[in-house]
Amino acid sequence: MAAGSDYRLGSVWLVSFDPSVGTEIQKTRPGLVVSRSSTNAKRSKVTVLPFTSKRPDDPRISPAVLVVPASAQNGLSVDSLLVCIEPMTFDKVRLVRHLGQLEDDLLKQAQGILRRYLSLT
């Protein structure tokens, strides 16, 4: 866990997803914090969505991902896909380095996809 770091909603981190099991997201890659900032400040865990640079072969997954262009604000080094239907809750120790903050409009889109996936809308 990065000392004194800000684990706020919408922050982009380099996250260690290993060890993983079965078809879970693997390796160290960027992740987006989607849990509430006030909750993150009090707990030792946060909920994240993984980014991937791999383009899905299956067109059925396209409604579940969000294209996120790399920018100085979000800290991504390459254009990526945010996998909005794979929330994972981890101890903050898995968050290796803060990269940036996702743009507000993209965060709202990701939250909308996640809400639909979880049938919260």
Backbone atoms as SQL, in Angstrom:
CREATE TABLE atoms (id INTEGER PRIMARY KEY, chain TEXT, resi INTEGER, resn TEXT, atom TEXT, x REAL, y REAL, z REAL);
INSERT INTO atoms VALUES
  (1, 'A', 1, 'MET', 'N', 0.848, -1.181, 0.000),
  (2, 'A', 1, 'MET', 'CA', 0.000, 0.000, 0.000),
  (3, 'A', 1, 'MET', 'C', 0.888, 1.237, 0.000),
  (4, 'A', 2, 'ALA', 'N', 0.629, 2.139, -0.897),
  (5, 'A', 2, 'ALA', 'CA', 1.394, 3.381, -0.968),
  (6, 'A', 2, 'ALA', 'C', 1.041, 4.263, 0.223),
  (7, 'A', 3, 'ALA', 'N', 2.037, 4.670, 0.978),
  (8, 'A', 3, 'ALA', 'CA', 1.816, 5.437, 2.202),
  (9, 'A', 3, 'ALA', 'C', 1.192, 6.791, 1.902),
  (10, 'A', 4, 'GLY', 'N', 0.191, 7.163, 2.706),
  (11, 'A', 4, 'GLY', 'CA', -0.432, 8.464, 2.611),
  (12, 'A', 4, 'GLY', 'C', -1.137, 8.724, 1.295),
  (13, 'A', 5, 'SER', 'N', -1.550, 7.694, 0.601),
  (14, 'A', 5, 'SER', 'CA', -2.138, 7.864, -0.722),
  (15, 'A', 5, 'SER', 'C', -3.634, 8.101, -0.652),
  (16, 'A', 6, 'ASP', 'N', -4.131, 8.648, -1.730),
  (17, 'A', 6, 'ASP', 'CA', -5.541, 8.980, -1.857),
  (18, 'A', 6, 'ASP', 'C', -6.237, 7.874, -2.651),
  (19, 'A', 7, 'TYR', 'N', -7.121, 7.161, -1.996),
  (20, 'A', 7, 'TYR', 'CA', -7.827, 6.045, -2.633),
  (21, 'A', 7, 'TYR', 'C', -9.241, 6.461, -3.010),
  (22, 'A', 8, 'ARG', 'N', -9.372, 7.621, -3.605),
  (23, 'A', 8, 'ARG', 'CA', -10.706, 8.133, -3.883),
  (24, 'A', 8, 'ARG', 'C', -11.350, 7.485, -5.103),
  (25, 'A', 9, 'LEU', 'N', -12.655, 7.569, -5.129),
  (26, 'A', 9, 'LEU', 'CA', -13.447, 7.101, -6.259),
  (27, 'A', 9, 'LEU', 'C', -12.895, 7.724, -7.539),
  (28, 'A', 10, 'GLY', 'N', -12.673, 6.899, -8.550),
  (29, 'A', 10, 'GLY', 'CA', -12.203, 7.381, -9.841),
  (30, 'A', 10, 'GLY', 'C', -10.697, 7.430, -9.988),
  (31, 'A', 11, 'SER', 'N', -9.973, 7.098, -8.916),
  (32, 'A', 11, 'SER', 'CA', -8.515, 7.120, -9.044),
  (33, 'A', 11, 'SER', 'C', -8.041, 5.874, -9.789),
  (34, 'A', 12, 'VAL', 'N', -7.001, 6.062, -10.588),
  (35, 'A', 12, 'VAL', 'CA', -6.419, 4.987, -11.387),
  (36, 'A', 12, 'VAL', 'C', -5.116, 4.573, -10.722),
  (37, 'A', 13, 'TRP', 'N', -4.990, 3.278, -10.480),
  (38, 'A', 13, 'TRP', 'CA', -3.833, 2.716, -9.783),
  (39, 'A', 13, 'TRP', 'C', -3.242, 1.571, -10.589),
  (40, 'A', 14, 'LEU', 'N', -1.972, 1.328, -10.397),
  (41, 'A', 14, 'LEU', 'CA', -1.356, 0.093, -10.847),
  (42, 'A', 14, 'LEU', 'C', -1.664, -0.925, -9.760),
  (43, 'A', 15, 'VAL', 'N', -2.342, -2.022, -10.124),
  (44, 'A', 15, 'VAL', 'CA', -2.850, -2.990, -9.155),
  (45, 'A', 15, 'VAL', 'C', -2.253, -4.369, -9.422),
  (46, 'A', 16, 'SER', 'N', -1.850, -5.045, -8.379),
  (47, 'A', 16, 'SER', 'CA', -1.359, -6.421, -8.494),
  (48, 'A', 16, 'SER', 'C', -2.551, -7.363, -8.364),
  (49, 'A', 17, 'PHE', 'N', -2.997, -7.927, -9.476),
  (50, 'A', 17, 'PHE', 'CA', -4.161, -8.813, -9.480),
  (51, 'A', 17, 'PHE', 'C', -3.787, -10.264, -9.171),
  (52, 'A', 18, 'ASP', 'N', -2.495, -10.561, -9.102),
  (53, 'A', 18, 'ASP', 'CA', -2.062, -11.928, -8.782),
  (54, 'A', 18, 'ASP', 'C', -1.897, -12.082, -7.278),
  (55, 'A', 19, 'PRO', 'N', -2.130, -13.248, -6.718),
  (56, 'A', 19, 'PRO', 'CA', -2.486, -14.471, -7.444),
  (57, 'A', 19, 'PRO', 'C', -3.959, -14.452, -7.853),
  (58, 'A', 20, 'SER', 'N', -4.204, -14.992, -9.012),
  (59, 'A', 20, 'SER', 'CA', -5.569, -15.096, -9.517),
  (60, 'A', 20, 'SER', 'C', -5.936, -16.571, -9.625),
  (61, 'A', 21, 'VAL', 'N', -7.211, -16.816, -9.808),
  (62, 'A', 21, 'VAL', 'CA', -7.716, -18.181, -9.905),
  (63, 'A', 21, 'VAL', 'C', -8.523, -18.305, -11.193),
  (64, 'A', 22, 'GLY', 'N', -8.338, -19.399, -11.898),
  (65, 'A', 22, 'GLY', 'CA', -9.128, -19.670, -13.102),
  (66, 'A', 22, 'GLY', 'C', -8.997, -18.576, -14.142),
  (67, 'A', 23, 'THR', 'N', -10.126, -18.022, -14.559),
  (68, 'A', 23, 'THR', 'CA', -10.131, -17.020, -15.623),
  (69, 'A', 23, 'THR', 'C', -10.126, -15.586, -15.094),
  (70, 'A', 24, 'GLU', 'N', -9.824, -15.386, -13.810),
  (71, 'A', 24, 'GLU', 'CA', -9.766, -14.037, -13.255),
  (72, 'A', 24, 'GLU', 'C', -8.668, -13.229, -13.945),
  (73, 'A', 25, 'ILE', 'N', -8.834, -11.916, -13.909),
  (74, 'A', 25, 'ILE', 'CA', -7.817, -10.995, -14.438),
  (75, 'A', 25, 'ILE', 'C', -6.496, -11.297, -13.752),
  (76, 'A', 26, 'GLN', 'N', -5.421, -11.293, -14.534),
  (77, 'A', 26, 'GLN', 'CA', -4.103, -11.648, -14.009),
  (78, 'A', 26, 'GLN', 'C', -3.122, -10.498, -14.157),
  (79, 'A', 27, 'LYS', 'N', -2.018, -10.631, -13.533),
  (80, 'A', 27, 'LYS', 'CA', -0.819, -9.796, -13.544),
  (81, 'A', 27, 'LYS', 'C', -1.067, -8.401, -12.983),
  (82, 'A', 28, 'THR', 'N', -0.028, -7.599, -12.992),
  (83, 'A', 28, 'THR', 'CA', -0.120, -6.226, -12.511),
  (84, 'A', 28, 'THR', 'C', -0.525, -5.351, -13.689),
  (85, 'A', 29, 'ARG', 'N', -1.589, -4.610, -13.490),
  (86, 'A', 29, 'ARG', 'CA', -2.158, -3.781, -14.555),
  (87, 'A', 29, 'ARG', 'C', -2.906, -2.622, -13.913),
  (88, 'A', 30, 'PRO', 'N', -3.278, -1.617, -14.683),
  (89, 'A', 30, 'PRO', 'CA', -4.059, -0.523, -14.102),
  (90, 'A', 30, 'PRO', 'C', -5.447, -0.986, -13.672),
  (91, 'A', 31, 'GLY', 'N', -5.952, -0.340, -12.648),
  (92, 'A', 31, 'GLY', 'CA', -7.301, -0.578, -12.155),
  (93, 'A', 31, 'GLY', 'C', -7.924, 0.738, -11.734),
  (94, 'A', 32, 'LEU', 'N', -9.241, 0.791, -11.770),
  (95, 'A', 32, 'LEU', 'CA', -9.996, 1.988, -11.407),
  (96, 'A', 32, 'LEU', 'C', -10.714, 1.752, -10.090),
  (97, 'A', 33, 'VAL', 'N', -10.516, 2.632, -9.130),
  (98, 'A', 33, 'VAL', 'CA', -11.224, 2.535, -7.854),
  (99, 'A', 33, 'VAL', 'C', -12.670, 2.962, -8.075),
  (100, 'A', 34, 'VAL', 'N', -13.624, 2.074, -7.741),
  (101, 'A', 34, 'VAL', 'CA', -15.047, 2.380, -7.916),
  (102, 'A', 34, 'VAL', 'C', -15.817, 2.392, -6.602),
  (103, 'A', 35, 'SER', 'N', -15.141, 2.129, -5.504),
  (104, 'A', 35, 'SER', 'CA', -15.813, 2.227, -4.213),
  (105, 'A', 35, 'SER', 'C', -15.778, 3.678, -3.733),
  (106, 'A', 36, 'ARG', 'N', -16.709, 4.012, -2.865),
  (107, 'A', 36, 'ARG', 'CA', -16.914, 5.382, -2.380),
  (108, 'A', 36, 'ARG', 'C', -15.695, 5.908, -1.619),
  (109, 'A', 37, 'SER', 'N', -15.321, 7.161, -1.888),
  (110, 'A', 37, 'SER', 'CA', -14.155, 7.781, -1.259),
  (111, 'A', 37, 'SER', 'C', -14.220, 7.760, 0.262),
  (112, 'A', 38, 'SER', 'N', -15.375, 8.104, 0.822),
  (113, 'A', 38, 'SER', 'CA', -15.504, 8.153, 2.286),
  (114, 'A', 38, 'SER', 'C', -15.341, 6.766, 2.905),
  (115, 'A', 39, 'THR', 'N', -15.799, 5.743, 2.213),
  (116, 'A', 39, 'THR', 'CA', -15.627, 4.370, 2.686),
  (117, 'A', 39, 'THR', 'C', -14.160, 3.955, 2.562),
  (118, 'A', 40, 'ASN', 'N', -13.538, 4.308, 1.460),
  (119, 'A', 40, 'ASN', 'CA', -12.133, 3.955, 1.233),
  (120, 'A', 40, 'ASN', 'C', -11.220, 4.555, 2.291),
  (121, 'A', 41, 'ALA', 'N', -11.566, 5.734, 2.789),
  (122, 'A', 41, 'ALA', 'CA', -10.741, 6.403, 3.801),
  (123, 'A', 41, 'ALA', 'C', -10.763, 5.644, 5.128),
  (124, 'A', 42, 'LYS', 'N', -11.836, 4.888, 5.377),
  (125, 'A', 42, 'LYS', 'CA', -12.010, 4.196, 6.658),
  (126, 'A', 42, 'LYS', 'C', -11.627, 2.723, 6.615),
  (127, 'A', 43, 'ARG', 'N', -11.621, 2.134, 5.440),
  (128, 'A', 43, 'ARG', 'CA', -11.386, 0.694, 5.315),
  (129, 'A', 43, 'ARG', 'C', -10.009, 0.396, 4.749),
  (130, 'A', 44, 'SER', 'N', -9.567, -0.831, 4.950),
  (131, 'A', 44, 'SER', 'CA', -8.280, -1.267, 4.401),
  (132, 'A', 44, 'SER', 'C', -8.444, -1.883, 3.013),
  (133, 'A', 45, 'LYS', 'N', -9.690, -1.933, 2.510),
  (134, 'A', 45, 'LYS', 'CA', -9.963, -2.525, 1.202),
  (135, 'A', 45, 'LYS', 'C', -10.641, -1.504, 0.299),
  (136, 'A', 46, 'VAL', 'N', -10.458, -1.701, -1.012),
  (137, 'A', 46, 'VAL', 'CA', -11.138, -0.891, -2.024),
  (138, 'A', 46, 'VAL', 'C', -11.642, -1.818, -3.123),
  (139, 'A', 47, 'THR', 'N', -12.638, -1.359, -3.861),
  (140, 'A', 47, 'THR', 'CA', -13.159, -2.119, -4.989),
  (141, 'A', 47, 'THR', 'C', -12.666, -1.469, -6.266),
  (142, 'A', 48, 'VAL', 'N', -12.130, -2.299, -7.161),
  (143, 'A', 48, 'VAL', 'CA', -11.555, -1.799, -8.413),
  (144, 'A', 48, 'VAL', 'C', -12.117, -2.546, -9.616),
  (145, 'A', 49, 'LEU', 'N', -12.035, -1.878, -10.761),
  (146, 'A', 49, 'LEU', 'CA', -12.307, -2.498, -12.055),
  (147, 'A', 49, 'LEU', 'C', -10.989, -2.554, -12.806),
  (148, 'A', 50, 'PRO', 'N', -10.718, -3.639, -13.520),
  (149, 'A', 50, 'PRO', 'CA', -9.453, -3.763, -14.244),
  (150, 'A', 50, 'PRO', 'C', -9.487, -3.098, -15.620),
  (151, 'A', 51, 'PHE', 'N', -8.325, -2.617, -16.033),
  (152, 'A', 51, 'PHE', 'CA', -8.113, -2.152, -17.402),
  (153, 'A', 51, 'PHE', 'C', -7.390, -3.253, -18.160),
  (154, 'A', 52, 'THR', 'N', -7.598, -3.288, -19.471),
  (155, 'A', 52, 'THR', 'CA', -6.841, -4.179, -20.340),
  (156, 'A', 52, 'THR', 'C', -6.550, -3.436, -21.637),
  (157, 'A', 53, 'SER', 'N', -5.465, -3.799, -22.280),
  (158, 'A', 53, 'SER', 'CA', -5.169, -3.221, -23.593),
  (159, 'A', 53, 'SER', 'C', -5.554, -4.189, -24.703),
  (160, 'A', 54, 'LYS', 'N', -5.939, -5.398, -24.314),
  (161, 'A', 54, 'LYS', 'CA', -6.329, -6.419, -25.289),
  (162, 'A', 54, 'LYS', 'C', -7.745, -6.135, -25.786),
  (163, 'A', 55, 'ARG', 'N', -7.907, -6.157, -27.063),
  (164, 'A', 55, 'ARG', 'CA', -9.233, -5.947, -27.668),
  (165, 'A', 55, 'ARG', 'C', -10.007, -7.266, -27.640),
  (166, 'A', 56, 'PRO', 'N', -11.253, -7.237, -27.174),
  (167, 'A', 56, 'PRO', 'CA', -12.015, -8.487, -27.101),
  (168, 'A', 56, 'PRO', 'C', -12.402, -8.991, -28.485),
  (169, 'A', 57, 'ASP', 'N', -12.301, -10.306, -28.662),
  (170, 'A', 57, 'ASP', 'CA', -12.713, -10.930, -29.919),
  (171, 'A', 57, 'ASP', 'C', -14.227, -11.125, -29.964),
  (172, 'A', 58, 'ASP', 'N', -14.838, -11.173, -28.812),
  (173, 'A', 58, 'ASP', 'CA', -16.257, -11.470, -28.694),
  (174, 'A', 58, 'ASP', 'C', -17.068, -10.169, -28.693),
  (175, 'A', 59, 'PRO', 'N', -17.900, -9.931, -29.711),
  (176, 'A', 59, 'PRO', 'CA', -18.670, -8.684, -29.754),
  (177, 'A', 59, 'PRO', 'C', -19.692, -8.560, -28.627),
  (178, 'A', 60, 'ARG', 'N', -20.017, -9.683, -27.985),
  (179, 'A', 60, 'ARG', 'CA', -20.983, -9.631, -26.876),
  (180, 'A', 60, 'ARG', 'C', -20.421, -8.887, -25.671),
  (181, 'A', 61, 'ILE', 'N', -19.108, -8.764, -25.578),
  (182, 'A', 61, 'ILE', 'CA', -18.516, -8.094, -24.422),
  (183, 'A', 61, 'ILE', 'C', -18.464, -6.573, -24.595),
  (184, 'A', 62, 'SER', 'N', -18.627, -6.074, -25.812),
  (185, 'A', 62, 'SER', 'CA', -18.484, -4.636, -26.047),
  (186, 'A', 62, 'SER', 'C', -19.375, -3.757, -25.173),
  (187, 'A', 63, 'PRO', 'N', -20.611, -4.163, -24.818),
  (188, 'A', 63, 'PRO', 'CA', -21.388, -3.318, -23.908),
  (189, 'A', 63, 'PRO', 'C', -20.836, -3.306, -22.481),
  (190, 'A', 64, 'ALA', 'N', -19.917, -4.203, -22.179),
  (191, 'A', 64, 'ALA', 'CA', -19.383, -4.335, -20.820),
  (192, 'A', 64, 'ALA', 'C', -18.055, -3.627, -20.628),
  (193, 'A', 65, 'VAL', 'N', -17.510, -3.068, -21.706),
  (194, 'A', 65, 'VAL', 'CA', -16.218, -2.389, -21.604),
  (195, 'A', 65, 'VAL', 'C', -16.361, -0.935, -22.046),
  (196, 'A', 66, 'LEU', 'N', -15.421, -0.143, -21.599),
  (197, 'A', 66, 'LEU', 'CA', -15.408, 1.271, -21.929),
  (198, 'A', 66, 'LEU', 'C', -14.027, 1.619, -22.469),
  (199, 'A', 67, 'VAL', 'N', -13.976, 2.225, -23.625),
  (200, 'A', 67, 'VAL', 'CA', -12.709, 2.659, -24.199),
  (201, 'A', 67, 'VAL', 'C', -12.235, 3.892, -23.436),
  (202, 'A', 68, 'VAL', 'N', -10.995, 3.822, -22.943),
  (203, 'A', 68, 'VAL', 'CA', -10.413, 4.930, -22.186),
  (204, 'A', 68, 'VAL', 'C', -9.110, 5.353, -22.873),
  (205, 'A', 69, 'PRO', 'N', -9.131, 6.508, -23.522),
  (206, 'A', 69, 'PRO', 'CA', -7.897, 6.989, -24.147),
  (207, 'A', 69, 'PRO', 'C', -6.868, 7.371, -23.081),
  (208, 'A', 70, 'ALA', 'N', -5.611, 7.063, -23.354),
  (209, 'A', 70, 'ALA', 'CA', -4.530, 7.452, -22.445),
  (210, 'A', 70, 'ALA', 'C', -4.469, 8.974, -22.369),
  (211, 'A', 71, 'SER', 'N', -4.229, 9.502, -21.167),
  (212, 'A', 71, 'SER', 'CA', -4.125, 10.951, -20.997),
  (213, 'A', 71, 'SER', 'C', -3.217, 11.264, -19.811),
  (214, 'A', 72, 'ALA', 'N', -2.767, 12.492, -19.753),
  (215, 'A', 72, 'ALA', 'CA', -1.953, 12.924, -18.609),
  (216, 'A', 72, 'ALA', 'C', -2.778, 12.867, -17.324),
  (217, 'A', 73, 'GLN', 'N', -4.082, 13.133, -17.420),
  (218, 'A', 73, 'GLN', 'CA', -4.932, 13.121, -16.227),
  (219, 'A', 73, 'GLN', 'C', -5.097, 11.725, -15.648),
  (220, 'A', 74, 'ASN', 'N', -5.378, 10.723, -16.502),
  (221, 'A', 74, 'ASN', 'CA', -5.628, 9.378, -15.957),
  (222, 'A', 74, 'ASN', 'C', -4.352, 8.566, -15.778),
  (223, 'A', 75, 'GLY', 'N', -3.257, 8.985, -16.369),
  (224, 'A', 75, 'GLY', 'CA', -1.975, 8.326, -16.153),
  (225, 'A', 75, 'GLY', 'C', -1.769, 7.039, -16.920),
  (226, 'A', 76, 'LEU', 'N', -2.708, 6.673, -17.784),
  (227, 'A', 76, 'LEU', 'CA', -2.538, 5.461, -18.590),
  (228, 'A', 76, 'LEU', 'C', -1.522, 5.735, -19.686),
  (229, 'A', 77, 'SER', 'N', -0.680, 4.750, -19.977),
  (230, 'A', 77, 'SER', 'CA', 0.360, 4.939, -20.995),
  (231, 'A', 77, 'SER', 'C', -0.116, 4.533, -22.387),
  (232, 'A', 78, 'VAL', 'N', -1.200, 3.754, -22.457),
  (233, 'A', 78, 'VAL', 'CA', -1.762, 3.344, -23.745),
  (234, 'A', 78, 'VAL', 'C', -3.287, 3.412, -23.652),
  (235, 'A', 79, 'ASP', 'N', -3.942, 3.608, -24.801),
  (236, 'A', 79, 'ASP', 'CA', -5.393, 3.536, -24.834),
  (237, 'A', 79, 'ASP', 'C', -5.797, 2.160, -24.317),
  (238, 'A', 80, 'SER', 'N', -6.820, 2.119, -23.472),
  (239, 'A', 80, 'SER', 'CA', -7.170, 0.874, -22.789),
  (240, 'A', 80, 'SER', 'C', -8.668, 0.652, -22.782),
  (241, 'A', 81, 'LEU', 'N', -9.042, -0.546, -22.397),
  (242, 'A', 81, 'LEU', 'CA', -10.441, -0.887, -22.172),
  (243, 'A', 81, 'LEU', 'C', -10.639, -1.093, -20.676),
  (244, 'A', 82, 'LEU', 'N', -11.671, -0.477, -20.122),
  (245, 'A', 82, 'LEU', 'CA', -12.037, -0.690, -18.729),
  (246, 'A', 82, 'LEU', 'C', -13.102, -1.777, -18.710),
  (247, 'A', 83, 'VAL', 'N', -12.838, -2.869, -18.016),
  (248, 'A', 83, 'VAL', 'CA', -13.771, -3.997, -17.946),
  (249, 'A', 83, 'VAL', 'C', -14.734, -3.704, -16.784),
  (250, 'A', 84, 'CYS', 'N', -15.904, -3.182, -17.128),
  (251, 'A', 84, 'CYS', 'CA', -16.836, -2.652, -16.128),
  (252, 'A', 84, 'CYS', 'C', -17.665, -3.715, -15.421),
  (253, 'A', 85, 'ILE', 'N', -17.523, -4.975, -15.794),
  (254, 'A', 85, 'ILE', 'CA', -18.330, -6.027, -15.176),
  (255, 'A', 85, 'ILE', 'C', -17.478, -6.997, -14.359),
  (256, 'A', 86, 'GLU', 'N', -16.282, -6.567, -13.957),
  (257, 'A', 86, 'GLU', 'CA', -15.425, -7.427, -13.144),
  (258, 'A', 86, 'GLU', 'C', -14.934, -6.706, -11.894),
  (259, 'A', 87, 'PRO', 'N', -15.876, -6.216, -11.053),
  (260, 'A', 87, 'PRO', 'CA', -15.419, -5.554, -9.829),
  (261, 'A', 87, 'PRO', 'C', -14.756, -6.552, -8.891),
  (262, 'A', 88, 'MET', 'N', -13.653, -6.116, -8.298),
  (263, 'A', 88, 'MET', 'CA', -12.917, -6.958, -7.353),
  (264, 'A', 88, 'MET', 'C', -12.563, -6.094, -6.143),
  (265, 'A', 89, 'THR', 'N', -12.714, -6.661, -4.962),
  (266, 'A', 89, 'THR', 'CA', -12.373, -5.946, -3.742),
  (267, 'A', 89, 'THR', 'C', -11.075, -6.510, -3.197),
  (268, 'A', 90, 'PHE', 'N', -10.110, -5.606, -2.995),
  (269, 'A', 90, 'PHE', 'CA', -8.774, -5.988, -2.575),
  (270, 'A', 90, 'PHE', 'C', -8.314, -5.164, -1.387),
  (271, 'A', 91, 'ASP', 'N', -7.392, -5.733, -0.638),
  (272, 'A', 91, 'ASP', 'CA', -6.669, -4.964, 0.360),
  (273, 'A', 91, 'ASP', 'C', -5.859, -3.897, -0.374),
  (274, 'A', 92, 'LYS', 'N', -5.722, -2.734, 0.232),
  (275, 'A', 92, 'LYS', 'CA', -4.985, -1.638, -0.398),
  (276, 'A', 92, 'LYS', 'C', -3.529, -1.999, -0.679),
  (277, 'A', 93, 'VAL', 'N', -3.026, -3.032, -0.036),
  (278, 'A', 93, 'VAL', 'CA', -1.639, -3.432, -0.271),
  (279, 'A', 93, 'VAL', 'C', -1.422, -3.844, -1.734),
  (280, 'A', 94, 'ARG', 'N', -2.485, -4.241, -2.437),
  (281, 'A', 94, 'ARG', 'CA', -2.373, -4.618, -3.854),
  (282, 'A', 94, 'ARG', 'C', -2.251, -3.400, -4.768),
  (283, 'A', 95, 'LEU', 'N', -2.568, -2.218, -4.268),
  (284, 'A', 95, 'LEU', 'CA', -2.463, -1.003, -5.059),
  (285, 'A', 95, 'LEU', 'C', -1.024, -0.506, -4.980),
  (286, 'A', 96, 'VAL', 'N', -0.300, -0.689, -6.062),
  (287, 'A', 96, 'VAL', 'CA', 1.142, -0.486, -6.096),
  (288, 'A', 96, 'VAL', 'C', 1.523, 0.987, -6.253),
  (289, 'A', 97, 'ARG', 'N', 0.878, 1.670, -7.199),
  (290, 'A', 97, 'ARG', 'CA', 1.251, 3.058, -7.483),
  (291, 'A', 97, 'ARG', 'C', 0.061, 3.807, -8.060),
  (292, 'A', 98, 'HIS', 'N', -0.154, 5.023, -7.573),
  (293, 'A', 98, 'HIS', 'CA', -1.215, 5.882, -8.087),
  (294, 'A', 98, 'HIS', 'C', -0.782, 6.425, -9.441),
  (295, 'A', 99, 'LEU', 'N', -1.674, 6.308, -10.449),
  (296, 'A', 99, 'LEU', 'CA', -1.351, 6.768, -11.795),
  (297, 'A', 99, 'LEU', 'C', -2.031, 8.078, -12.150),
  (298, 'A', 100, 'GLY', 'N', -3.273, 8.263, -11.677),
  (299, 'A', 100, 'GLY', 'CA', -4.012, 9.470, -12.027),
  (300, 'A', 100, 'GLY', 'C', -5.469, 9.365, -11.634),
  (301, 'A', 101, 'GLN', 'N', -6.283, 10.192, -12.274),
  (302, 'A', 101, 'GLN', 'CA', -7.712, 10.264, -11.978),
  (303, 'A', 101, 'GLN', 'C', -8.474, 10.162, -13.293),
  (304, 'A', 102, 'LEU', 'N', -9.444, 9.245, -13.360),
  (305, 'A', 102, 'LEU', 'CA', -10.235, 9.081, -14.580),
  (306, 'A', 102, 'LEU', 'C', -11.080, 10.336, -14.811),
  (307, 'A', 103, 'GLU', 'N', -11.218, 10.718, -16.056),
  (308, 'A', 103, 'GLU', 'CA', -12.034, 11.858, -16.428),
  (309, 'A', 103, 'GLU', 'C', -13.476, 11.627, -15.970),
  (310, 'A', 104, 'ASP', 'N', -14.134, 12.705, -15.499),
  (311, 'A', 104, 'ASP', 'CA', -15.477, 12.600, -14.906),
  (312, 'A', 104, 'ASP', 'C', -16.499, 11.947, -15.835),
  (313, 'A', 105, 'ASP', 'N', -16.502, 12.317, -17.109),
  (314, 'A', 105, 'ASP', 'CA', -17.485, 11.743, -18.022),
  (315, 'A', 105, 'ASP', 'C', -17.279, 10.242, -18.210),
  (316, 'A', 106, 'LEU', 'N', -16.024, 9.807, -18.248),
  (317, 'A', 106, 'LEU', 'CA', -15.744, 8.370, -18.375),
  (318, 'A', 106, 'LEU', 'C', -16.110, 7.627, -17.096),
  (319, 'A', 107, 'LEU', 'N', -15.877, 8.241, -15.941),
  (320, 'A', 107, 'LEU', 'CA', -16.264, 7.615, -14.672),
  (321, 'A', 107, 'LEU', 'C', -17.773, 7.421, -14.625),
  (322, 'A', 108, 'LYS', 'N', -18.530, 8.412, -15.034),
  (323, 'A', 108, 'LYS', 'CA', -19.999, 8.286, -15.039),
  (324, 'A', 108, 'LYS', 'C', -20.456, 7.179, -15.982),
  (325, 'A', 109, 'GLN', 'N', -19.807, 7.064, -17.138),
  (326, 'A', 109, 'GLN', 'CA', -20.158, 5.992, -18.073),
  (327, 'A', 109, 'GLN', 'C', -19.853, 4.623, -17.464),
  (328, 'A', 110, 'ALA', 'N', -18.692, 4.496, -16.819),
  (329, 'A', 110, 'ALA', 'CA', -18.315, 3.222, -16.186),
  (330, 'A', 110, 'ALA', 'C', -19.299, 2.866, -15.081),
  (331, 'A', 111, 'GLN', 'N', -19.687, 3.843, -14.278),
  (332, 'A', 111, 'GLN', 'CA', -20.650, 3.590, -13.203),
  (333, 'A', 111, 'GLN', 'C', -21.997, 3.146, -13.775),
  (334, 'A', 112, 'GLY', 'N', -22.400, 3.727, -14.893),
  (335, 'A', 112, 'GLY', 'CA', -23.659, 3.330, -15.530),
  (336, 'A', 112, 'GLY', 'C', -23.628, 1.884, -15.997),
  (337, 'A', 113, 'ILE', 'N', -22.529, 1.479, -16.615),
  (338, 'A', 113, 'ILE', 'CA', -22.389, 0.085, -17.066),
  (339, 'A', 113, 'ILE', 'C', -22.413, -0.854, -15.866),
  (340, 'A', 114, 'LEU', 'N', -21.689, -0.505, -14.813),
  (341, 'A', 114, 'LEU', 'CA', -21.646, -1.347, -13.614),
  (342, 'A', 114, 'LEU', 'C', -23.030, -1.437, -12.954),
  (343, 'A', 115, 'ARG', 'N', -23.748, -0.317, -12.893),
  (344, 'A', 115, 'ARG', 'CA', -25.102, -0.335, -12.309),
  (345, 'A', 115, 'ARG', 'C', -26.024, -1.266, -13.094),
  (346, 'A', 116, 'ARG', 'N', -25.961, -1.186, -14.434),
  (347, 'A', 116, 'ARG', 'CA', -26.803, -2.075, -15.254),
  (348, 'A', 116, 'ARG', 'C', -26.418, -3.528, -15.055),
  (349, 'A', 117, 'TYR', 'N', -25.121, -3.801, -14.993),
  (350, 'A', 117, 'TYR', 'CA', -24.641, -5.170, -14.786),
  (351, 'A', 117, 'TYR', 'C', -25.141, -5.734, -13.468),
  (352, 'A', 118, 'LEU', 'N', -25.151, -4.915, -12.430),
  (353, 'A', 118, 'LEU', 'CA', -25.582, -5.365, -11.095),
  (354, 'A', 118, 'LEU', 'C', -27.088, -5.185, -10.882),
  (355, 'A', 119, 'SER', 'N', -27.812, -4.777, -11.927),
  (356, 'A', 119, 'SER', 'CA', -29.253, -4.537, -11.862),
  (357, 'A', 119, 'SER', 'C', -29.616, -3.534, -10.780),
  (358, 'A', 120, 'LEU', 'N', -28.858, -2.463, -10.685),
  (359, 'A', 120, 'LEU', 'CA', -29.117, -1.423, -9.691),
  (360, 'A', 120, 'LEU', 'C', -29.858, -0.240, -10.285),
  (361, 'A', 121, 'THR', 'N', -30.196, -0.296, -11.583),
  (362, 'A', 121, 'THR', 'CA', -30.933, 0.793, -12.198),
  (363, 'A', 121, 'THR', 'C', -32.249, 0.304, -12.726);
